[in-house]
Every structure is written in C-alpha cells, then in structure tokens.
Amino acid sequence: MVTTTQLRILRRRHHISLKELHHHSGFSGQYISQLELGRYSSTPRNEQALDHAFRAVIAARKAALEQLELEYEAHKGNLLQPLEVEADEL
C-alpha cells in the first residue's frame, strides 16, 4: 500500500505533468511533488493555487479538443489520403 494524495492520482490519471502544474500554479515541480507525497501540509494558499492550476489545465485541454474536433470534421472521410507536408508541420 502506498500513501499519496488525490492531487497525485488526478495528475497521473490525466497525464498532467509537474511542469504543466508549475506553469499554472507558480509552484516548483519539486514543491508540487512534495505536496503530492503529503510532505507539506495543506494550506488555503496551496489549495487555491492548485485549484487555479487545474482549472487552467482543463480550459486549455477543452480548447485543444475543440480544435481537434474542428480539424477532424474538416478532414473526415479523407484521413488516410497521402499528403506531402514540411517536417515542421507535424
């Protein structure tokens, strides 16, 4: 049995990197890791920063999924059509 936090479970289950949470929370990846392991106590400031970070990640992912949906709909039926593109377009 391993002791962890809901933070770590959510982050790992949804493939959220420490870097991504760092970007949105302002906490270092090392600090977030320590929070995940329960080595630092929960504080209102920590909870607020992590709430902000998760909401930002959710918003960014919604936007990315909406873009994917638009692109998919535009190319549906031609997904296997060969294309020549520049390497930086991939």
ABEGO torsion letter per residue (X at the ends): XBBBBAAAAAAAAAGBBAAAAAAAAGBBAAAAAAAAAGABBBBAAAAAAAAAAAAAAAAAAAAAAAAAAAAAAAABGAAABBBBBBAAAX
